Amino acid sequence: MTQPSDAPRHAEAVLPWDVARELAHAAATPLKPVSRPLAEAAGGVLATPLVSPVAVPPVDRSAMDGYAVRGAGPWRLGGHVAASSPTPPELAEGAAWSITTGAAVPVGTTSVVRDEDAVLVGDLVQGPAEVGRHIRRAGEECAANEMLLPAGVEVDPPVLGVAASVGLNRLTVIPQPRVAAVVTGDELVHQGPSGPGRVRDAIGPMLPGLITRAGALTTPVTHLADDRTALIDTLRSADAELIFVSGSSASGPADHLRPALSALGAELIIDGVACRPGHPQALARLADGRLVVGLPGNPFAALTAFLTLGVAAILRMRGLPLPSLMVAPVPGGLACHPRSTRLVPVRVTGQGVVPVGHGGSAMLRGVAAADALAVVDPGPASAIAARLLPLDPGARPWGV
């Protein structure tokens, strides 16, 4: 690990794609667990197992609207049990009580006859009554003190529902990291088309959605001119555990990220990645522990850098592992680069993956029509299989 400088990167400093991805994951630190009410826990990751304090359901309940009956029919209709009713009295042999879904069944109930299967003649109920049918038994979903989910599960709406169903009011979670996004460039404009001396910013509109889909929190993108002092001030003051900087990660005269990092005493962890597009990406750690990811200025290259270094760092901050990637066949083959990993926009079909074209570093047309990036390892010829890197950073990788 080195101190950043103004000097151009040397080829030997550029890391293989897999190594860079793993190093970015290892360089981040999981955030400290916090206890949060259910309404504020979504997006976090369980820091402790989710254990049910009670059996669910706590008593036998009706699974249908119908009639709770005891013994063989026909049954004489007595009272009614609503879902909100307290525990009803014991059911006598040959008796029936009308009942709603979710209500506690009377003691002695042998079956629930569904409304649509029942025939009511006066106060007599007739219908099929298989013993135990349409009754949710106490503890059917879980027993008291049973572990329902292990630590490391992302808290999504179903997890919140499970927590509520077993009576929990709070969860201990690793919170979502805070992420800041900075886009630099004198030439960038934010309205209208590109033109001479004008380039429409395509990275700024992408970053907030990418960050939130990766499971982090973010604020509006900061736009800066190519100004070293302004970049230093922005990095110093950013209230975030991770900062993305786009457009300053190369070694040209307008690329101020590495000098800015040097001025702040940052440790340069990754200084270039052997992939195409996206090789001039970087990862650094500021003196206070915050991480900075440098994204190239070309839109597709910036996206590949985000998916390579950025997603890996965010996963680790959330306490999540770096997932393995599914391998898929490439019926037509994909050309390998002799030294660099190629990241190729592809569609996923039942027969394998098909490249969609338009995969230049400045192009987004291809990825907009793609399902994934095919990760084509370096080699002398063509690849007949490739790993799949999801374009949606919030998606579970195929086959995992």
C-alpha positions as CSV (number, residue, x, y, z in Angstrom):
1,M,0.0,0.0,0.0
2,T,1.4,3.4,-1.0
3,Q,0.9,7.1,-0.7
4,P,-0.8,8.6,-3.7
5,S,1.2,11.0,-5.8
6,D,1.1,12.9,-9.1
7,A,3.2,10.3,-10.9
8,P,1.5,8.1,-13.5
9,R,0.6,4.5,-12.5
10,H,3.1,1.8,-13.4
11,A,1.8,-1.4,-15.0
12,E,3.0,-3.5,-12.1
13,A,0.8,-1.5,-9.7
14,V,-2.4,-2.4,-11.6
15,L,-4.2,-5.3,-9.9
16,P,-6.0,-8.2,-11.5
17,W,-9.8,-7.7,-11.5
18,D,-10.6,-10.5,-9.0
19,V,-7.8,-9.4,-6.6
20,A,-9.0,-5.8,-6.7
21,R,-12.6,-6.8,-5.9
22,E,-11.5,-9.0,-3.0
23,L,-9.1,-6.3,-1.7
24,A,-11.8,-3.7,-1.8
25,H,-14.1,-6.0,0.3
26,A,-11.3,-6.7,2.8
27,A,-10.3,-3.0,3.1
28,A,-13.8,-2.0,4.3
29,T,-15.0,-2.5,7.9
30,P,-18.5,-3.5,9.0
31,L,-20.3,-0.7,10.7
32,K,-21.2,-1.1,14.4
33,P,-24.5,-2.8,15.2
34,V,-27.4,-0.6,16.4
35,S,-30.8,-1.4,17.9
36,R,-33.6,0.0,15.9
37,P,-37.4,-0.1,15.9
38,L,-38.9,-2.1,13.1
39,A,-39.9,1.0,11.2
40,E,-36.3,2.1,11.0
41,A,-34.6,-1.3,10.5
42,A,-35.3,-1.8,6.8
43,G,-32.1,-1.9,4.7
44,G,-30.0,-3.0,7.6
45,V,-28.5,-6.5,8.1
46,L,-29.2,-8.7,11.1
47,A,-26.3,-8.4,13.5
48,T,-27.8,-11.1,15.7
49,P,-30.0,-14.1,14.9
50,L,-33.8,-13.4,14.8
51,V,-35.1,-15.6,17.6
52,S,-38.8,-15.9,18.3
53,P,-39.7,-15.3,22.0
54,V,-43.0,-17.1,21.6
55,A,-44.6,-20.0,19.8
56,V,-46.5,-18.9,16.6
57,P,-49.4,-19.3,16.5
58,P,-49.7,-19.3,20.3
59,V,-52.9,-21.4,20.2
60,D,-54.7,-23.5,17.6
61,R,-56.4,-21.2,15.1
62,S,-58.8,-21.6,12.2
63,A,-57.2,-21.4,8.8
64,M,-60.6,-20.7,7.1
65,D,-63.9,-19.0,7.5
66,G,-66.4,-21.7,8.4
67,Y,-67.5,-23.9,11.3
68,A,-65.5,-25.4,14.1
69,V,-67.0,-28.8,14.7
70,R,-66.5,-31.7,17.1
71,G,-67.0,-35.3,16.1
72,A,-69.1,-36.6,13.2
73,G,-71.8,-34.5,11.6
74,P,-74.3,-33.2,11.3
75,W,-73.5,-30.6,14.0
76,R,-75.9,-28.4,15.9
77,L,-74.9,-24.7,15.5
78,G,-74.1,-22.9,18.8
79,G,-72.1,-19.6,19.1
80,H,-69.7,-17.6,17.0
81,V,-65.9,-17.1,17.4
82,A,-64.5,-14.0,15.9
83,A,-60.7,-13.4,15.3
84,S,-60.8,-10.9,18.2
85,S,-62.8,-13.2,20.6
86,P,-61.2,-14.4,23.8
87,T,-60.7,-18.1,24.2
88,P,-64.1,-19.7,23.6
89,P,-65.6,-22.4,25.9
90,E,-65.1,-26.1,25.1
91,L,-67.0,-27.5,22.2
92,A,-69.5,-30.3,23.0
93,E,-69.6,-33.5,20.9
94,G,-71.8,-32.9,17.9
95,A,-71.7,-29.1,18.2
96,A,-70.5,-26.5,15.7
97,W,-69.5,-22.8,16.1
98,S,-69.2,-20.5,13.2
99,I,-65.6,-19.1,13.1
100,T,-63.5,-16.6,11.2
101,T,-60.0,-17.1,9.8
102,G,-57.4,-16.6,12.5
103,A,-59.8,-17.1,15.4
104,A,-58.8,-19.4,18.2
105,V,-60.7,-22.7,17.8
106,P,-62.7,-23.9,20.8
107,V,-61.2,-26.6,22.9
108,G,-62.3,-30.0,21.6
109,T,-62.5,-28.9,17.9
110,T,-61.7,-31.8,15.6
111,S,-62.0,-30.0,12.3
112,V,-63.1,-26.8,10.6
113,V,-65.6,-27.1,7.8
114,R,-65.1,-24.3,5.2
115,D,-68.0,-22.0,4.4
116,E,-68.0,-23.1,0.8
117,D,-68.3,-26.8,1.8
118,A,-70.9,-26.4,4.5
119,V,-74.7,-26.8,4.2
120,L,-76.8,-25.1,6.8
121,V,-80.3,-26.4,7.4
122,G,-81.9,-24.5,10.2
123,D,-79.4,-24.8,13.0
124,L,-77.8,-28.0,11.6
125,V,-74.5,-27.9,9.8
126,Q,-73.5,-30.6,7.3
127,G,-70.3,-31.0,5.3
128,P,-67.0,-32.9,5.0
129,A,-64.9,-32.9,8.2
130,E,-61.5,-34.5,7.9
131,V,-59.9,-34.7,11.4
132,G,-57.4,-31.8,11.8
133,R,-58.4,-30.1,8.6
134,H,-58.1,-26.3,8.3
135,I,-56.6,-25.9,11.8
136,R,-53.3,-24.1,12.3
137,R,-51.8,-25.8,15.2
138,A,-50.0,-23.9,18.0
139,G,-46.3,-23.6,17.3
140,E,-46.9,-24.7,13.6
141,E,-44.7,-21.8,12.3
142,C,-42.2,-21.8,15.1
143,A,-41.6,-22.7,18.7
144,A,-40.6,-20.4,21.5
145,N,-36.9,-19.6,21.5
146,E,-36.5,-21.0,18.0
147,M,-34.0,-19.3,15.6
148,L,-35.9,-18.1,12.5
149,L,-33.1,-16.3,10.7
150,P,-29.3,-16.2,11.2
151,A,-27.2,-13.1,11.5
152,G,-26.2,-11.7,8.1
153,V,-29.7,-11.6,6.6
154,E,-30.7,-8.4,4.9
155,V,-33.8,-6.8,6.5
156,D,-36.4,-6.5,3.8
157,P,-40.2,-6.3,4.1
158,P,-40.7,-10.1,4.7
159,V,-38.1,-10.0,7.5
160,L,-39.9,-7.1,9.1
161,G,-43.1,-9.0,8.8
162,V,-41.6,-12.1,10.5
163,A,-40.2,-10.0,13.3
164,A,-43.6,-8.4,13.9
165,S,-45.4,-11.7,13.7
166,V,-43.4,-13.1,16.6
167,G,-43.9,-10.0,18.7
168,L,-40.6,-8.2,18.3
169,N,-40.5,-4.4,18.4
170,R,-36.8,-3.8,17.6
171,L,-34.0,-5.5,15.7
172,T,-30.2,-5.3,16.2
173,V,-28.8,-4.5,12.7
174,I,-25.7,-3.4,11.0
175,P,-26.9,-0.1,9.6
176,Q,-26.7,1.1,6.0
177,P,-23.4,3.0,5.3
178,R,-23.6,6.6,4.3
179,V,-22.1,7.2,0.8
180,A,-21.3,10.5,-0.9
181,A,-20.9,10.9,-4.6
182,V,-18.8,13.6,-6.3
183,V,-18.7,14.2,-10.1
184,T,-15.9,16.4,-11.5
185,G,-15.3,18.0,-14.8
186,D,-15.2,21.5,-16.4
187,E,-16.8,20.2,-19.5
188,L,-19.9,18.7,-17.9
189,V,-23.4,20.1,-18.4
190,H,-26.6,18.9,-16.7
191,Q,-29.2,20.1,-19.2
192,G,-29.4,19.6,-23.0
193,P,-27.2,17.5,-25.3
194,S,-23.4,17.3,-25.7
195,G,-21.6,19.6,-28.1
196,P,-18.2,21.1,-28.7
197,G,-16.7,21.7,-25.2
198,R,-19.8,20.3,-23.6
199,V,-20.4,16.8,-22.3
200,R,-23.7,15.8,-20.8
201,D,-23.1,14.3,-17.4
202,A,-24.4,10.6,-17.5
203,I,-22.6,9.5,-14.4
204,G,-24.3,11.8,-11.9
205,P,-27.8,10.5,-12.7
206,M,-26.7,6.9,-12.3
207,L,-24.9,7.1,-9.0
208,P,-27.7,7.7,-6.5
209,G,-29.7,4.7,-7.8
210,L,-26.6,2.5,-7.9
211,I,-25.7,3.4,-4.3
212,T,-29.2,2.9,-2.9
213,R,-29.6,-0.4,-4.8
214,A,-26.3,-1.6,-3.2
215,G,-27.9,-1.0,0.2
216,A,-26.4,2.3,1.2
217,L,-27.7,5.7,2.0
218,T,-26.8,8.8,-0.1
219,T,-27.4,12.5,-0.6
220,P,-27.6,14.5,-3.8
221,V,-24.5,14.3,-6.0
222,T,-21.9,17.0,-5.6
223,H,-20.7,18.5,-8.9
224,L,-17.2,20.1,-9.0
225,A,-15.1,21.8,-11.6
226,D,-11.6,20.5,-12.2
227,D,-10.2,22.2,-9.1
228,R,-7.8,20.5,-6.7
229,T,-8.6,22.7,-3.7
230,A,-12.3,22.3,-4.1
231,L,-11.9,18.5,-4.3
232,I,-9.7,18.5,-1.1
233,D,-12.2,20.5,0.8
234,T,-15.1,18.2,-0.4
235,L,-13.3,15.1,0.6
236,R,-12.3,16.6,4.0
237,S,-15.9,17.6,4.8
238,A,-17.9,14.7,3.4
239,D,-20.1,13.2,6.1
240,A,-19.9,9.6,4.8
241,E,-18.1,6.4,5.4
242,L,-17.5,6.0,1.6
243,I,-17.0,8.6,-1.0
244,F,-17.1,8.1,-4.8
245,V,-15.2,10.6,-7.0
246,S,-15.8,10.4,-10.7
247,G,-13.8,12.0,-13.5
248,S,-10.5,12.6,-11.6
249,S,-9.1,9.1,-11.3
250,A,-6.7,9.0,-14.3
251,S,-3.3,10.7,-14.6
252,G,-4.0,13.6,-16.9
253,P,-3.6,17.3,-16.0
254,A,-7.2,17.7,-15.0
255,D,-7.2,14.6,-12.8
256,H,-6.8,15.8,-9.2
257,L,-7.9,12.8,-7.1
258,R,-4.5,11.4,-6.4
259,P,-2.9,14.7,-5.5
260,A,-5.9,15.5,-3.3
261,L,-5.6,12.2,-1.5
262,S,-1.9,12.8,-1.0
263,A,-2.6,16.2,0.5
264,L,-5.0,14.6,2.9
265,G,-2.5,11.9,3.9
266,A,-4.5,9.1,2.5
267,E,-3.3,5.5,1.9
268,L,-3.7,4.4,-1.7
269,I,-4.8,0.7,-1.5
270,I,-5.7,0.1,-5.2
271,D,-4.1,2.1,-8.0
272,G,-5.6,0.8,-11.2
273,V,-7.3,-2.5,-12.1
274,A,-6.5,-4.7,-15.1
275,C,-10.0,-4.6,-16.6
276,R,-11.6,-3.1,-19.8
277,P,-13.3,-0.8,-19.5
278,G,-12.5,0.8,-16.2
279,H,-8.8,0.3,-15.5
280,P,-8.1,3.8,-14.1
281,Q,-10.0,3.1,-10.9
282,A,-8.7,3.6,-7.4
283,L,-9.4,2.9,-3.7
284,A,-7.9,4.9,-0.8
285,R,-8.3,5.2,2.9
286,L,-8.3,8.6,4.5
287,A,-6.5,9.2,7.8
288,D,-9.9,9.0,9.7
289,G,-10.8,5.6,8.1
290,R,-13.2,6.8,5.5
291,L,-12.8,5.1,2.1
292,V,-12.6,6.9,-1.3
293,V,-13.3,5.1,-4.6
294,G,-12.1,6.8,-7.8
295,L,-14.3,6.2,-10.8
296,P,-13.2,6.9,-14.4
297,G,-14.8,9.7,-16.2
298,N,-16.3,7.6,-19.0
299,P,-19.8,6.4,-18.1
300,F,-19.5,2.7,-18.7
301,A,-16.0,2.6,-17.2
302,A,-17.4,4.4,-14.1
303,L,-20.2,1.8,-13.9
304,T,-17.7,-1.1,-14.0
305,A,-15.6,0.5,-11.4
306,F,-18.6,1.0,-9.1
307,L,-19.6,-2.7,-9.6
308,T,-16.0,-3.8,-9.0
309,L,-14.7,-1.7,-6.0
310,G,-17.8,0.2,-4.8
311,V,-20.2,-2.7,-4.4
312,A,-17.5,-4.8,-2.7
313,A,-16.7,-2.1,-0.2
314,I,-20.4,-1.5,0.6
315,L,-21.1,-5.2,1.1
316,R,-18.3,-5.4,3.7
317,M,-19.6,-2.2,5.5
318,R,-23.0,-3.9,5.7
319,G,-21.4,-7.1,7.1
320,L,-22.1,-9.1,4.0
321,P,-19.8,-11.5,2.2
322,L,-18.5,-11.0,-1.3
323,P,-20.7,-13.4,-3.4
324,S,-19.3,-15.8,-5.9
325,L,-20.5,-15.3,-9.5
326,M,-22.4,-17.9,-11.5
327,V,-20.7,-19.3,-14.6
328,A,-22.8,-19.3,-17.9
329,P,-22.0,-20.6,-21.3
330,V,-21.2,-18.3,-24.2
331,P,-22.5,-20.1,-27.3
332,G,-20.8,-17.7,-29.7
333,G,-17.7,-17.2,-27.6
334,L,-16.2,-13.9,-26.4
335,A,-12.8,-12.7,-27.3
336,C,-10.3,-12.6,-24.4
337,H,-7.8,-9.8,-23.8
338,P,-4.3,-11.1,-23.3
339,R,-3.7,-9.2,-20.0
340,S,-7.0,-7.6,-18.8
341,T,-10.4,-8.9,-17.7
342,R,-13.1,-7.8,-20.1
343,L,-16.5,-6.8,-18.8
344,V,-19.0,-7.3,-21.6
345,P,-22.8,-6.4,-21.5
346,V,-24.8,-9.5,-22.2
347,R,-28.4,-10.8,-22.1
348,V,-29.0,-14.0,-20.2
349,T,-31.0,-16.6,-22.2
350,G,-31.9,-20.3,-21.6
351,Q,-29.0,-21.3,-23.9
352,G,-26.4,-19.0,-22.3
353,V,-25.4,-15.4,-22.6
354,V,-25.4,-13.2,-25.7
355,P,-23.4,-10.0,-26.1
356,V,-25.6,-6.9,-26.9
357,G,-22.8,-4.8,-28.3
358,H,-22.1,-1.1,-27.7
359,G,-19.7,-1.9,-24.9
360,G,-17.2,1.0,-25.3
361,S,-16.0,2.8,-22.2
362,A,-18.1,5.9,-23.0
363,M,-21.3,4.0,-24.0
364,L,-24.2,3.1,-21.8
365,R,-26.5,1.9,-24.6
366,G,-25.3,-1.7,-24.3
367,V,-25.6,-2.0,-20.5
368,A,-29.1,-0.3,-20.6
369,A,-30.2,-3.3,-22.7
370,A,-28.2,-5.9,-20.8
371,D,-29.0,-8.2,-17.9
372,A,-25.4,-8.6,-16.7
373,L,-21.8,-8.1,-17.4
374,A,-19.9,-11.2,-18.6
375,V,-16.6,-11.3,-16.8
376,V,-14.2,-12.6,-19.4
377,D,-10.8,-13.7,-17.9
378,P,-7.6,-12.8,-19.7
379,G,-6.4,-15.4,-22.1
380,P,-5.0,-16.1,-25.6
381,A,-8.2,-16.9,-27.4
382,S,-12.0,-16.8,-26.9
383,A,-14.0,-17.7,-23.8
384,I,-16.8,-20.3,-24.2
385,A,-18.0,-19.5,-20.6
386,A,-18.0,-16.5,-18.4
387,R,-19.0,-15.4,-14.9
388,L,-22.0,-13.1,-14.6
389,L,-21.7,-9.8,-12.7
390,P,-25.2,-8.4,-12.0
391,L,-25.8,-4.9,-13.3
392,D,-28.3,-4.4,-10.5
393,P,-26.1,-4.1,-7.3
394,G,-29.1,-5.0,-5.2
395,A,-29.8,-8.3,-7.0
396,R,-28.8,-11.7,-5.6
397,P,-26.3,-13.2,-8.1
398,W,-27.6,-16.0,-10.2
399,G,-27.2,-19.4,-8.6
400,V,-26.2,-18.0,-5.2
